[in-house]
Amino acid sequence: MTSLNNENEHYRKLIVSHYSNPISKGLLKTKDSLVFHHNRNACVDDFYIELTFDQDTVVNARFEGIGCAISTSSIDIFNALIISQKVNQIKVINNNYQAMLQGKSYQEKLLKDLVAFKNVLKQPNRIKCALIISEAITEIFLMKNKVKNNE
């Protein structure tokens, strides 16, 4: 039981750290960036998520906005994980993240620090907070496909 408590405490500290001192806050607004605005009418969460691409690789991931500890820290942790990753790999990470938040099987090693949000399932009203980044990533990839197809 002590090990489980230590793990949960580690996850809490990780979430608070990324909420209090996010490393990917502040948009770059470059010509190679795509930005998606995501907000929830039912709560304070209101974010702009920005991904900068070099072809099919994310070279930077940033955000701006306000939200609860779960939404803010999940965005920051997800952003850190996907830098220098190819779009196809990010899709795999995103699918595993969604599976974890739905109580389905997932590859824990692939998610790295995102596993800090596995206990969000115990608070169903917080799942939407943790999914903001996942939904934004999906929308940005759709935007990227539209831009690519119009070139």
Secondary structure, DSSP 4 states (H G I P E B T S, - for coil): -HHHHHHHHHHHHHHHHHHHS-SSBS----TTEEEEEEE-TTSS-EEEEEEEEETTEEEEEEEEEE--HHHHHHHHHHHHHHTT-BHHHHHHHHHHHHHHHTT----HHHHGGGGGGGGGGGSGGGHHHHHHHHHHHHHHHHHHHHHHHH-
